[in-house]
Amino acid sequence: MSPEDAIDLARRAIWVAVLIGSPVLLAGMVVGLIVGLLQALTQIQEQTIAFVPKLVAMVAVLSLTLPWLITHMLQYTTELINGIPGRF
């Protein structure tokens, strides 16, 4: 395996990880921003008020995007395993 192949594999793995993690992280960020804004407006500074909505939103987004995430993971894994004979 050449260094270019190793760099390409690492780059692709990082990209797939970012792609898979982004929907859940974006949902948590958006809900956290909204809850933080509401807390600042109402001056209620309770930690559980910020935690529970983020957790619910992240679980909901994960359950909705799970088929898409699994499809991407399986596609990447299949391409990686099928490419082994040509790279080594």
PDB file of N, CA, C and O in Angstrom:
ATOM      1  N   MET A   1       0.848  -1.170   0.000  1.00  0.00           N
ATOM      2  CA  MET A   1       0.000   0.000   0.000  1.00  0.00           C
ATOM      3  C   MET A   1       0.892   1.230   0.000  1.00  0.00           C
ATOM      4  O   MET A   1       1.832   1.347   0.786  1.00  0.00           O
ATOM      5  N   SER A   2       0.574   2.121  -0.885  1.00  0.00           N
ATOM      6  CA  SER A   2       1.361   3.345  -0.988  1.00  0.00           C
ATOM      7  C   SER A   2       0.863   4.374   0.039  1.00  0.00           C
ATOM      8  O   SER A   2      -0.253   4.258   0.546  1.00  0.00           O
ATOM      9  N   PRO A   3       1.685   5.365   0.336  1.00  0.00           N
ATOM     10  CA  PRO A   3       1.230   6.418   1.270  1.00  0.00           C
ATOM     11  C   PRO A   3      -0.004   7.163   0.761  1.00  0.00           C
ATOM     12  O   PRO A   3      -0.838   7.597   1.555  1.00  0.00           O
ATOM     13  N   GLU A   4      -0.120   7.310  -0.550  1.00  0.00           N
ATOM     14  CA  GLU A   4      -1.296   7.979  -1.108  1.00  0.00           C
ATOM     15  C   GLU A   4      -2.571   7.188  -0.831  1.00  0.00           C
ATOM     16  O   GLU A   4      -3.621   7.764  -0.548  1.00  0.00           O
ATOM     17  N   ASP A   5      -2.466   5.849  -0.917  1.00  0.00           N
ATOM     18  CA  ASP A   5      -3.623   5.011  -0.615  1.00  0.00           C
ATOM     19  C   ASP A   5      -4.027   5.133   0.850  1.00  0.00           C
ATOM     20  O   ASP A   5      -5.214   5.207   1.169  1.00  0.00           O
ATOM     21  N   ALA A   6      -3.040   5.154   1.735  1.00  0.00           N
ATOM     22  CA  ALA A   6      -3.325   5.278   3.167  1.00  0.00           C
ATOM     23  C   ALA A   6      -3.974   6.625   3.476  1.00  0.00           C
ATOM     24  O   ALA A   6      -4.914   6.697   4.267  1.00  0.00           O
ATOM     25  N   ILE A   7      -3.474   7.685   2.854  1.00  0.00           N
ATOM     26  CA  ILE A   7      -4.050   9.009   3.066  1.00  0.00           C
ATOM     27  C   ILE A   7      -5.470   9.061   2.516  1.00  0.00           C
ATOM     28  O   ILE A   7      -6.357   9.654   3.130  1.00  0.00           O
ATOM     29  N   ASP A   8      -5.684   8.441   1.360  1.00  0.00           N
ATOM     30  CA  ASP A   8      -7.021   8.411   0.771  1.00  0.00           C
ATOM     31  C   ASP A   8      -8.000   7.644   1.659  1.00  0.00           C
ATOM     32  O   ASP A   8      -9.138   8.077   1.840  1.00  0.00           O
ATOM     33  N   LEU A   9      -7.567   6.508   2.213  1.00  0.00           N
ATOM     34  CA  LEU A   9      -8.426   5.744   3.113  1.00  0.00           C
ATOM     35  C   LEU A   9      -8.757   6.535   4.378  1.00  0.00           C
ATOM     36  O   LEU A   9      -9.899   6.534   4.837  1.00  0.00           O
ATOM     37  N   ALA A  10      -7.753   7.208   4.935  1.00  0.00           N
ATOM     38  CA  ALA A  10      -7.985   8.008   6.150  1.00  0.00           C
ATOM     39  C   ALA A  10      -8.921   9.177   5.858  1.00  0.00           C
ATOM     40  O   ALA A  10      -9.813   9.480   6.651  1.00  0.00           O
ATOM     41  N   ARG A  11      -8.714   9.829   4.721  1.00  0.00           N
ATOM     42  CA  ARG A  11      -9.569  10.960   4.353  1.00  0.00           C
ATOM     43  C   ARG A  11     -11.013  10.516   4.167  1.00  0.00           C
ATOM     44  O   ARG A  11     -11.942  11.185   4.619  1.00  0.00           O
ATOM     45  N   ARG A  12     -11.190   9.394   3.506  1.00  0.00           N
ATOM     46  CA  ARG A  12     -12.547   8.877   3.282  1.00  0.00           C
ATOM     47  C   ARG A  12     -13.198   8.454   4.597  1.00  0.00           C
ATOM     48  O   ARG A  12     -14.392   8.682   4.793  1.00  0.00           O
ATOM     49  N   ALA A  13     -12.429   7.840   5.501  1.00  0.00           N
ATOM     50  CA  ALA A  13     -12.975   7.421   6.793  1.00  0.00           C
ATOM     51  C   ALA A  13     -13.401   8.632   7.618  1.00  0.00           C
ATOM     52  O   ALA A  13     -14.452   8.610   8.258  1.00  0.00           O
ATOM     53  N   ILE A  14     -12.595   9.680   7.603  1.00  0.00           N
ATOM     54  CA  ILE A  14     -12.945  10.895   8.338  1.00  0.00           C
ATOM     55  C   ILE A  14     -14.203  11.523   7.748  1.00  0.00           C
ATOM     56  O   ILE A  14     -15.081  11.979   8.480  1.00  0.00           O
ATOM     57  N   TRP A  15     -14.284  11.544   6.425  1.00  0.00           N
ATOM     58  CA  TRP A  15     -15.456  12.143   5.773  1.00  0.00           C
ATOM     59  C   TRP A  15     -16.723  11.368   6.114  1.00  0.00           C
ATOM     60  O   TRP A  15     -17.760  11.973   6.386  1.00  0.00           O
ATOM     61  N   VAL A  16     -16.654  10.041   6.102  1.00  0.00           N
ATOM     62  CA  VAL A  16     -17.824   9.225   6.438  1.00  0.00           C
ATOM     63  C   VAL A  16     -18.215   9.441   7.898  1.00  0.00           C
ATOM     64  O   VAL A  16     -19.403   9.506   8.214  1.00  0.00           O
ATOM     65  N   ALA A  17     -17.233   9.552   8.788  1.00  0.00           N
ATOM     66  CA  ALA A  17     -17.533   9.799  10.204  1.00  0.00           C
ATOM     67  C   ALA A  17     -18.212  11.146  10.399  1.00  0.00           C
ATOM     68  O   ALA A  17     -19.158  11.258  11.179  1.00  0.00           O
ATOM     69  N   VAL A  18     -17.739  12.166   9.700  1.00  0.00           N
ATOM     70  CA  VAL A  18     -18.365  13.484   9.794  1.00  0.00           C
ATOM     71  C   VAL A  18     -19.781  13.439   9.231  1.00  0.00           C
ATOM     72  O   VAL A  18     -20.703  14.013   9.810  1.00  0.00           O
ATOM     73  N   LEU A  19     -19.951  12.764   8.113  1.00  0.00           N
ATOM     74  CA  LEU A  19     -21.260  12.667   7.479  1.00  0.00           C
ATOM     75  C   LEU A  19     -22.254  11.921   8.363  1.00  0.00           C
ATOM     76  O   LEU A  19     -23.421  12.303   8.449  1.00  0.00           O
ATOM     77  N   ILE A  20     -21.799  10.869   9.010  1.00  0.00           N
ATOM     78  CA  ILE A  20     -22.681  10.072   9.857  1.00  0.00           C
ATOM     79  C   ILE A  20     -23.023  10.807  11.154  1.00  0.00           C
ATOM     80  O   ILE A  20     -24.152  10.721  11.636  1.00  0.00           O
ATOM     81  N   GLY A  21     -22.067  11.518  11.709  1.00  0.00           N
ATOM     82  CA  GLY A  21     -22.313  12.196  12.978  1.00  0.00           C
ATOM     83  C   GLY A  21     -23.014  13.534  12.871  1.00  0.00           C
ATOM     84  O   GLY A  21     -23.572  14.020  13.855  1.00  0.00           O
ATOM     85  N   SER A  22     -22.994  14.132  11.705  1.00  0.00           N
ATOM     86  CA  SER A  22     -23.500  15.498  11.577  1.00  0.00           C
ATOM     87  C   SER A  22     -24.997  15.676  11.846  1.00  0.00           C
ATOM     88  O   SER A  22     -25.350  16.669  12.481  1.00  0.00           O
ATOM     89  N   PRO A  23     -25.902  14.797  11.414  1.00  0.00           N
ATOM     90  CA  PRO A  23     -27.318  15.066  11.695  1.00  0.00           C
ATOM     91  C   PRO A  23     -27.627  15.134  13.189  1.00  0.00           C
ATOM     92  O   PRO A  23     -28.361  16.015  13.636  1.00  0.00           O
ATOM     93  N   VAL A  24     -27.069  14.210  13.950  1.00  0.00           N
ATOM     94  CA  VAL A  24     -27.337  14.181  15.389  1.00  0.00           C
ATOM     95  C   VAL A  24     -26.705  15.389  16.071  1.00  0.00           C
ATOM     96  O   VAL A  24     -27.332  16.019  16.924  1.00  0.00           O
ATOM     97  N   LEU A  25     -25.477  15.715  15.704  1.00  0.00           N
ATOM     98  CA  LEU A  25     -24.802  16.851  16.322  1.00  0.00           C
ATOM     99  C   LEU A  25     -25.466  18.178  15.956  1.00  0.00           C
ATOM    100  O   LEU A  25     -25.579  19.072  16.794  1.00  0.00           O
ATOM    101  N   LEU A  26     -25.901  18.301  14.714  1.00  0.00           N
ATOM    102  CA  LEU A  26     -26.595  19.524  14.310  1.00  0.00           C
ATOM    103  C   LEU A  26     -27.919  19.688  15.052  1.00  0.00           C
ATOM    104  O   LEU A  26     -28.279  20.798  15.442  1.00  0.00           O
ATOM    105  N   ALA A  27     -28.640  18.596  15.245  1.00  0.00           N
ATOM    106  CA  ALA A  27     -29.899  18.671  15.990  1.00  0.00           C
ATOM    107  C   ALA A  27     -29.643  19.111  17.430  1.00  0.00           C
ATOM    108  O   ALA A  27     -30.366  19.955  17.960  1.00  0.00           O
ATOM    109  N   GLY A  28     -28.622  18.545  18.062  1.00  0.00           N
ATOM    110  CA  GLY A  28     -28.288  18.942  19.421  1.00  0.00           C
ATOM    111  C   GLY A  28     -27.861  20.398  19.508  1.00  0.00           C
ATOM    112  O   GLY A  28     -28.192  21.095  20.467  1.00  0.00           O
ATOM    113  N   MET A  29     -27.121  20.855  18.497  1.00  0.00           N
ATOM    114  CA  MET A  29     -26.667  22.237  18.494  1.00  0.00           C
ATOM    115  C   MET A  29     -27.843  23.209  18.315  1.00  0.00           C
ATOM    116  O   MET A  29     -27.924  24.220  19.012  1.00  0.00           O
ATOM    117  N   VAL A  30     -28.734  22.905  17.398  1.00  0.00           N
ATOM    118  CA  VAL A  30     -29.876  23.792  17.148  1.00  0.00           C
ATOM    119  C   VAL A  30     -30.798  23.849  18.365  1.00  0.00           C
ATOM    120  O   VAL A  30     -31.220  24.928  18.782  1.00  0.00           O
ATOM    121  N   VAL A  31     -31.107  22.688  18.929  1.00  0.00           N
ATOM    122  CA  VAL A  31     -31.979  22.670  20.104  1.00  0.00           C
ATOM    123  C   VAL A  31     -31.292  23.347  21.286  1.00  0.00           C
ATOM    124  O   VAL A  31     -31.943  24.062  22.047  1.00  0.00           O
ATOM    125  N   GLY A  32     -30.002  23.136  21.449  1.00  0.00           N
ATOM    126  CA  GLY A  32     -29.270  23.794  22.520  1.00  0.00           C
ATOM    127  C   GLY A  32     -29.265  25.309  22.368  1.00  0.00           C
ATOM    128  O   GLY A  32     -29.375  26.042  23.350  1.00  0.00           O
ATOM    129  N   LEU A  33     -29.138  25.767  21.135  1.00  0.00           N
ATOM    130  CA  LEU A  33     -29.172  27.206  20.889  1.00  0.00           C
ATOM    131  C   LEU A  33     -30.541  27.795  21.214  1.00  0.00           C
ATOM    132  O   LEU A  33     -30.638  28.855  21.833  1.00  0.00           O
ATOM    133  N   ILE A  34     -31.591  27.106  20.795  1.00  0.00           N
ATOM    134  CA  ILE A  34     -32.944  27.591  21.067  1.00  0.00           C
ATOM    135  C   ILE A  34     -33.232  27.589  22.569  1.00  0.00           C
ATOM    136  O   ILE A  34     -33.768  28.558  23.104  1.00  0.00           O
ATOM    137  N   VAL A  35     -32.874  26.497  23.241  1.00  0.00           N
ATOM    138  CA  VAL A  35     -33.122  26.423  24.682  1.00  0.00           C
ATOM    139  C   VAL A  35     -32.278  27.454  25.422  1.00  0.00           C
ATOM    140  O   VAL A  35     -32.753  28.068  26.377  1.00  0.00           O
ATOM    141  N   GLY A  36     -31.042  27.649  24.998  1.00  0.00           N
ATOM    142  CA  GLY A  36     -30.195  28.664  25.618  1.00  0.00           C
ATOM    143  C   GLY A  36     -30.760  30.064  25.441  1.00  0.00           C
ATOM    144  O   GLY A  36     -30.703  30.887  26.354  1.00  0.00           O
ATOM    145  N   LEU A  37     -31.303  30.325  24.267  1.00  0.00           N
ATOM    146  CA  LEU A  37     -31.935  31.626  24.028  1.00  0.00           C
ATOM    147  C   LEU A  37     -33.160  31.810  24.911  1.00  0.00           C
ATOM    148  O   LEU A  37     -33.359  32.882  25.483  1.00  0.00           O
ATOM    149  N   LEU A  38     -33.978  30.776  25.026  1.00  0.00           N
ATOM    150  CA  LEU A  38     -35.152  30.852  25.903  1.00  0.00           C
ATOM    151  C   LEU A  38     -34.748  31.014  27.363  1.00  0.00           C
ATOM    152  O   LEU A  38     -35.396  31.747  28.109  1.00  0.00           O
ATOM    153  N   GLN A  39     -33.683  30.335  27.773  1.00  0.00           N
ATOM    154  CA  GLN A  39     -33.216  30.481  29.149  1.00  0.00           C
ATOM    155  C   GLN A  39     -32.696  31.894  29.403  1.00  0.00           C
ATOM    156  O   GLN A  39     -32.899  32.449  30.483  1.00  0.00           O
ATOM    157  N   ALA A  40     -32.034  32.467  28.422  1.00  0.00           N
ATOM    158  CA  ALA A  40     -31.523  33.831  28.591  1.00  0.00           C
ATOM    159  C   ALA A  40     -32.674  34.829  28.644  1.00  0.00           C
ATOM    160  O   ALA A  40     -32.609  35.812  29.382  1.00  0.00           O
ATOM    161  N   LEU A  41     -33.720  34.584  27.872  1.00  0.00           N
ATOM    162  CA  LEU A  41     -34.859  35.499  27.870  1.00  0.00           C
ATOM    163  C   LEU A  41     -35.675  35.422  29.157  1.00  0.00           C
ATOM    164  O   LEU A  41     -36.176  36.434  29.647  1.00  0.00           O
ATOM    165  N   THR A  42     -35.802  34.210  29.699  1.00  0.00           N
ATOM    166  CA  THR A  42     -36.613  34.032  30.901  1.00  0.00           C
ATOM    167  C   THR A  42     -35.787  34.053  32.179  1.00  0.00           C
ATOM    168  O   THR A  42     -36.360  34.057  33.269  1.00  0.00           O
ATOM    169  N   GLN A  43     -34.486  34.067  32.085  1.00  0.00           N
ATOM    170  CA  GLN A  43     -33.543  34.047  33.204  1.00  0.00           C
ATOM    171  C   GLN A  43     -33.715  32.827  34.094  1.00  0.00           C
ATOM    172  O   GLN A  43     -33.496  32.889  35.304  1.00  0.00           O
ATOM    173  N   ILE A  44     -34.110  31.718  33.481  1.00  0.00           N
ATOM    174  CA  ILE A  44     -34.170  30.438  34.188  1.00  0.00           C
ATOM    175  C   ILE A  44     -32.887  29.694  33.836  1.00  0.00           C
ATOM    176  O   ILE A  44     -32.662  29.361  32.673  1.00  0.00           O
ATOM    177  N   GLN A  45     -32.050  29.434  34.827  1.00  0.00           N
ATOM    178  CA  GLN A  45     -30.747  28.808  34.578  1.00  0.00           C
ATOM    179  C   GLN A  45     -30.683  27.423  35.207  1.00  0.00           C
ATOM    180  O   GLN A  45     -29.862  27.172  36.089  1.00  0.00           O
ATOM    181  N   GLU A  46     -31.533  26.543  34.761  1.00  0.00           N
ATOM    182  CA  GLU A  46     -31.548  25.173  35.250  1.00  0.00           C
ATOM    183  C   GLU A  46     -30.888  24.276  34.206  1.00  0.00           C
ATOM    184  O   GLU A  46     -31.233  24.341  33.026  1.00  0.00           O
ATOM    185  N   GLN A  47     -29.943  23.440  34.631  1.00  0.00           N
ATOM    186  CA  GLN A  47     -29.188  22.611  33.692  1.00  0.00           C
ATOM    187  C   GLN A  47     -30.047  21.532  33.040  1.00  0.00           C
ATOM    188  O   GLN A  47     -29.859  21.224  31.863  1.00  0.00           O
ATOM    189  N   THR A  48     -30.976  20.961  33.778  1.00  0.00           N
ATOM    190  CA  THR A  48     -31.783  19.884  33.201  1.00  0.00           C
ATOM    191  C   THR A  48     -32.723  20.394  32.119  1.00  0.00           C
ATOM    192  O   THR A  48     -33.128  19.635  31.239  1.00  0.00           O
ATOM    193  N   ILE A  49     -33.071  21.674  32.177  1.00  0.00           N
ATOM    194  CA  ILE A  49     -33.936  22.232  31.131  1.00  0.00           C
ATOM    195  C   ILE A  49     -33.204  22.227  29.792  1.00  0.00           C
ATOM    196  O   ILE A  49     -33.839  22.065  28.751  1.00  0.00           O
ATOM    197  N   ALA A  50     -31.912  22.397  29.797  1.00  0.00           N
ATOM    198  CA  ALA A  50     -31.149  22.387  28.555  1.00  0.00           C
ATOM    199  C   ALA A  50     -30.810  20.961  28.115  1.00  0.00           C
ATOM    200  O   ALA A  50     -30.707  20.692  26.918  1.00  0.00           O
ATOM    201  N   PHE A  51     -30.639  20.061  29.059  1.00  0.00           N
ATOM    202  CA  PHE A  51     -30.183  18.708  28.735  1.00  0.00           C
ATOM    203  C   PHE A  51     -31.275  17.836  28.135  1.00  0.00           C
ATOM    204  O   PHE A  51     -31.050  17.166  27.128  1.00  0.00           O
ATOM    205  N   VAL A  52     -32.434  17.839  28.735  1.00  0.00           N
ATOM    206  CA  VAL A  52     -33.503  16.926  28.318  1.00  0.00           C
ATOM    207  C   VAL A  52     -33.996  17.199  26.894  1.00  0.00           C
ATOM    208  O   VAL A  52     -34.128  16.245  26.127  1.00  0.00           O
ATOM    209  N   PRO A  53     -34.274  18.444  26.495  1.00  0.00           N
ATOM    210  CA  PRO A  53     -34.711  18.660  25.109  1.00  0.00           C
ATOM    211  C   PRO A  53     -33.649  18.282  24.074  1.00  0.00           C
ATOM    212  O   PRO A  53     -33.970  17.767  23.003  1.00  0.00           O
ATOM    213  N   LYS A  54     -32.379  18.542  24.405  1.00  0.00           N
ATOM    214  CA  LYS A  54     -31.313  18.145  23.476  1.00  0.00           C
ATOM    215  C   LYS A  54     -31.261  16.635  23.327  1.00  0.00           C
ATOM    216  O   LYS A  54     -31.117  16.122  22.217  1.00  0.00           O
ATOM    217  N   LEU A  55     -31.376  15.932  24.422  1.00  0.00           N
ATOM    218  CA  LEU A  55     -31.347  14.471  24.384  1.00  0.00           C
ATOM    219  C   LEU A  55     -32.519  13.920  23.579  1.00  0.00           C
ATOM    220  O   LEU A  55     -32.344  13.006  22.774  1.00  0.00           O
ATOM    221  N   VAL A  56     -33.700  14.465  23.790  1.00  0.00           N
ATOM    222  CA  VAL A  56     -34.888  14.005  23.056  1.00  0.00           C
ATOM    223  C   VAL A  56     -34.738  14.292  21.563  1.00  0.00           C
ATOM    224  O   VAL A  56     -35.050  13.439  20.732  1.00  0.00           O
ATOM    225  N   ALA A  57     -34.264  15.488  21.223  1.00  0.00           N
ATOM    226  CA  ALA A  57     -34.098  15.844  19.811  1.00  0.00           C
ATOM    227  C   ALA A  57     -33.045  14.971  19.145  1.00  0.00           C
ATOM    228  O   ALA A  57     -33.222  14.548  18.003  1.00  0.00           O
ATOM    229  N   MET A  58     -31.960  14.701  19.841  1.00  0.00           N
ATOM    230  CA  MET A  58     -30.902  13.887  19.248  1.00  0.00           C
ATOM    231  C   MET A  58     -31.355  12.444  19.042  1.00  0.00           C
ATOM    232  O   MET A  58     -31.025  11.832  18.026  1.00  0.00           O
ATOM    233  N   VAL A  59     -32.104  11.898  19.992  1.00  0.00           N
ATOM    234  CA  VAL A  59     -32.637  10.542  19.828  1.00  0.00           C
ATOM    235  C   VAL A  59     -33.648  10.495  18.685  1.00  0.00           C
ATOM    236  O   VAL A  59     -33.669   9.536  17.914  1.00  0.00           O
ATOM    237  N   ALA A  60     -34.487  11.529  18.570  1.00  0.00           N
ATOM    238  CA  ALA A  60     -35.474  11.571  17.488  1.00  0.00           C
ATOM    239  C   ALA A  60     -34.789  11.644  16.126  1.00  0.00           C
ATOM    240  O   ALA A  60     -35.177  10.936  15.196  1.00  0.00           O
ATOM    241  N   VAL A  61     -33.776  12.494  16.005  1.00  0.00           N
ATOM    242  CA  VAL A  61     -33.061  12.611  14.727  1.00  0.00           C
ATOM    243  C   VAL A  61     -32.318  11.311  14.418  1.00  0.00           C
ATOM    244  O   VAL A  61     -32.283  10.874  13.268  1.00  0.00           O
ATOM    245  N   LEU A  62     -31.734  10.703  15.429  1.00  0.00           N
ATOM    246  CA  LEU A  62     -31.040   9.434  15.209  1.00  0.00           C
ATOM    247  C   LEU A  62     -32.003   8.355  14.740  1.00  0.00           C
ATOM    248  O   LEU A  62     -31.673   7.580  13.842  1.00  0.00           O
ATOM    249  N   SER A  63     -33.180   8.294  15.331  1.00  0.00           N
ATOM    250  CA  SER A  63     -34.147   7.268  14.916  1.00  0.00           C
ATOM    251  C   SER A  63     -34.686   7.532  13.513  1.00  0.00           C
ATOM    252  O   SER A  63     -34.998   6.591  12.782  1.00  0.00           O
ATOM    253  N   LEU A  64     -34.796   8.809  13.130  1.00  0.00           N
ATOM    254  CA  LEU A  64     -35.291   9.125  11.787  1.00  0.00           C
ATOM    255  C   LEU A  64     -34.235   8.909  10.707  1.00  0.00           C
ATOM    256  O   LEU A  64     -34.568   8.508   9.591  1.00  0.00           O
ATOM    257  N   THR A  65     -32.983   9.166  11.021  1.00  0.00           N
ATOM    258  CA  THR A  65     -31.922   9.058  10.014  1.00  0.00           C
ATOM    259  C   THR A  65     -31.161   7.742  10.082  1.00  0.00           C
ATOM    260  O   THR A  65     -30.208   7.547   9.327  1.00  0.00           O
ATOM    261  N   LEU A  66     -31.556   6.837  10.967  1.00  0.00           N
ATOM    262  CA  LEU A  66     -30.825   5.583  11.128  1.00  0.00           C
ATOM    263  C   LEU A  66     -30.737   4.750   9.846  1.00  0.00           C
ATOM    264  O   LEU A  66     -29.660   4.223   9.564  1.00  0.00           O
ATOM    265  N   PRO A  67     -31.795   4.600   9.059  1.00  0.00           N
ATOM    266  CA  PRO A  67     -31.638   3.829   7.810  1.00  0.00           C
ATOM    267  C   PRO A  67     -30.616   4.464   6.860  1.00  0.00           C
ATOM    268  O   PRO A  67     -29.833   3.757   6.227  1.00  0.00           O
ATOM    269  N   TRP A  68     -30.626   5.773   6.763  1.00  0.00           N
ATOM    270  CA  TRP A  68     -29.663   6.467   5.906  1.00  0.00           C
ATOM    271  C   TRP A  68     -28.235   6.287   6.428  1.00  0.00           C
ATOM    272  O   TRP A  68     -27.306   6.070   5.649  1.00  0.00           O
ATOM    273  N   LEU A  69     -28.069   6.378   7.749  1.00  0.00           N
ATOM    274  CA  LEU A  69     -26.745   6.212   8.349  1.00  0.00           C
ATOM    275  C   LEU A  69     -26.214   4.796   8.133  1.00  0.00           C
ATOM    276  O   LEU A  69     -25.045   4.609   7.797  1.00  0.00           O
ATOM    277  N   ILE A  70     -27.070   3.816   8.325  1.00  0.00           N
ATOM    278  CA  ILE A  70     -26.641   2.425   8.130  1.00  0.00           C
ATOM    279  C   ILE A  70     -26.297   2.167   6.673  1.00  0.00           C
ATOM    280  O   ILE A  70     -25.339   1.451   6.382  1.00  0.00           O
ATOM    281  N   THR A  71     -27.065   2.740   5.754  1.00  0.00           N
ATOM    282  CA  THR A  71     -26.767   2.582   4.333  1.00  0.00           C
ATOM    283  C   THR A  71     -25.389   3.144   4.001  1.00  0.00           C
ATOM    284  O   THR A  71     -24.617   2.510   3.281  1.00  0.00           O
ATOM    285  N   HIS A  72     -25.076   4.329   4.523  1.00  0.00           N
ATOM    286  CA  HIS A  72     -23.764   4.925   4.271  1.00  0.00           C
ATOM    287  C   HIS A  72     -22.635   4.104   4.882  1.00  0.00           C
ATOM    288  O   HIS A  72     -21.589   3.916   4.261  1.00  0.00           O
ATOM    289  N   MET A  73     -22.850   3.617   6.098  1.00  0.00           N
ATOM    290  CA  MET A  73     -21.817   2.809   6.747  1.00  0.00           C
ATOM    291  C   MET A  73     -21.587   1.502   5.992  1.00  0.00           C
ATOM    292  O   MET A  73     -20.444   1.085   5.803  1.00  0.00           O
ATOM    293  N   LEU A  74     -22.650   0.870   5.570  1.00  0.00           N
ATOM    294  CA  LEU A  74     -22.512  -0.383   4.822  1.00  0.00           C
ATOM    295  C   LEU A  74     -21.858  -0.164   3.462  1.00  0.00           C
ATOM    296  O   LEU A  74     -21.049  -0.980   3.020  1.00  0.00           O
ATOM    297  N   GLN A  75     -22.205   0.927   2.807  1.00  0.00           N
ATOM    298  CA  GLN A  75     -21.597   1.234   1.514  1.00  0.00           C
ATOM    299  C   GLN A  75     -20.096   1.467   1.667  1.00  0.00           C
ATOM    300  O   GLN A  75     -19.304   0.951   0.878  1.00  0.00           O
ATOM    301  N   TYR A  76     -19.706   2.234   2.669  1.00  0.00           N
ATOM    302  CA  TYR A  76     -18.281   2.493   2.899  1.00  0.00           C
ATOM    303  C   TYR A  76     -17.548   1.204   3.256  1.00  0.00           C
ATOM    304  O   TYR A  76     -16.458   0.947   2.745  1.00  0.00           O
ATOM    305  N   THR A  77     -18.137   0.400   4.122  1.00  0.00           N
ATOM    306  CA  THR A  77     -17.499  -0.849   4.534  1.00  0.00           C
ATOM    307  C   THR A  77     -17.362  -1.809   3.360  1.00  0.00           C
ATOM    308  O   THR A  77     -16.329  -2.461   3.205  1.00  0.00           O
ATOM    309  N   THR A  78     -18.388  -1.895   2.541  1.00  0.00           N
ATOM    310  CA  THR A  78     -18.327  -2.775   1.367  1.00  0.00           C
ATOM    311  C   THR A  78     -17.241  -2.323   0.395  1.00  0.00           C
ATOM    312  O   THR A  78     -16.483  -3.147  -0.118  1.00  0.00           O
ATOM    313  N   GLU A  79     -17.164  -1.020   0.140  1.00  0.00           N
ATOM    314  CA  GLU A  79     -16.116  -0.506  -0.748  1.00  0.00           C
ATOM    315  C   GLU A  79     -14.729  -0.752  -0.168  1.00  0.00           C
ATOM    316  O   GLU A  79     -13.792  -1.067  -0.902  1.00  0.00           O
ATOM    317  N   LEU A  80     -14.599  -0.609   1.137  1.00  0.00           N
ATOM    318  CA  LEU A  80     -13.313  -0.818   1.787  1.00  0.00           C
ATOM    319  C   LEU A  80     -12.885  -2.275   1.699  1.00  0.00           C
ATOM    320  O   LEU A  80     -11.737  -2.567   1.365  1.00  0.00           O
ATOM    321  N   ILE A  81     -13.796  -3.185   1.995  1.00  0.00           N
ATOM    322  CA  ILE A  81     -13.460  -4.609   1.961  1.00  0.00           C
ATOM    323  C   ILE A  81     -13.226  -5.077   0.540  1.00  0.00           C
ATOM    324  O   ILE A  81     -12.318  -5.875   0.307  1.00  0.00           O
ATOM    325  N   ASN A  82     -14.012  -4.608  -0.421  1.00  0.00           N
ATOM    326  CA  ASN A  82     -13.808  -5.001  -1.817  1.00  0.00           C
ATOM    327  C   ASN A  82     -12.510  -4.429  -2.386  1.00  0.00           C
ATOM    328  O   ASN A  82     -11.959  -4.985  -3.336  1.00  0.00           O
ATOM    329  N   GLY A  83     -12.020  -3.335  -1.826  1.00  0.00           N
ATOM    330  CA  GLY A  83     -10.783  -2.734  -2.311  1.00  0.00           C
ATOM    331  C   GLY A  83      -9.524  -3.330  -1.719  1.00  0.00           C
ATOM    332  O   GLY A  83      -8.421  -2.968  -2.128  1.00  0.00           O
ATOM    333  N   ILE A  84      -9.664  -4.236  -0.764  1.00  0.00           N
ATOM    334  CA  ILE A  84      -8.478  -4.815  -0.106  1.00  0.00           C
ATOM    335  C   ILE A  84      -7.585  -5.575  -1.083  1.00  0.00           C
ATOM    336  O   ILE A  84      -6.372  -5.369  -1.052  1.00  0.00           O
ATOM    337  N   PRO A  85      -8.108  -6.433  -1.942  1.00  0.00           N
ATOM    338  CA  PRO A  85      -7.201  -7.160  -2.834  1.00  0.00           C
ATOM    339  C   PRO A  85      -6.381  -6.247  -3.768  1.00  0.00           C
ATOM    340  O   PRO A  85      -5.252  -6.588  -4.119  1.00  0.00           O
ATOM    341  N   GLY A  86      -6.917  -5.136  -4.156  1.00  0.00           N
ATOM    342  CA  GLY A  86      -6.207  -4.249  -5.066  1.00  0.00           C
ATOM    343  C   GLY A  86      -5.181  -3.366  -4.380  1.00  0.00           C
ATOM    344  O   GLY A  86      -4.265  -2.860  -5.029  1.00  0.00           O
ATOM    345  N   ARG A  87      -5.319  -3.176  -3.089  1.00  0.00           N
ATOM    346  CA  ARG A  87      -4.426  -2.250  -2.373  1.00  0.00           C
ATOM    347  C   ARG A  87      -3.239  -2.946  -1.734  1.00  0.00           C
ATOM    348  O   ARG A  87      -2.196  -2.319  -1.549  1.00  0.00           O
ATOM    349  N   PHE A  88      -3.360  -4.216  -1.393  1.00  0.00           N
ATOM    350  CA  PHE A  88      -2.257  -4.896  -0.712  1.00  0.00           C
ATOM    351  C   PHE A  88      -1.545  -5.856  -1.616  1.00  0.00           C
ATOM    352  O   PHE A  88      -0.591  -6.509  -1.195  1.00  0.00           O
TER     353      PHE A  88
END
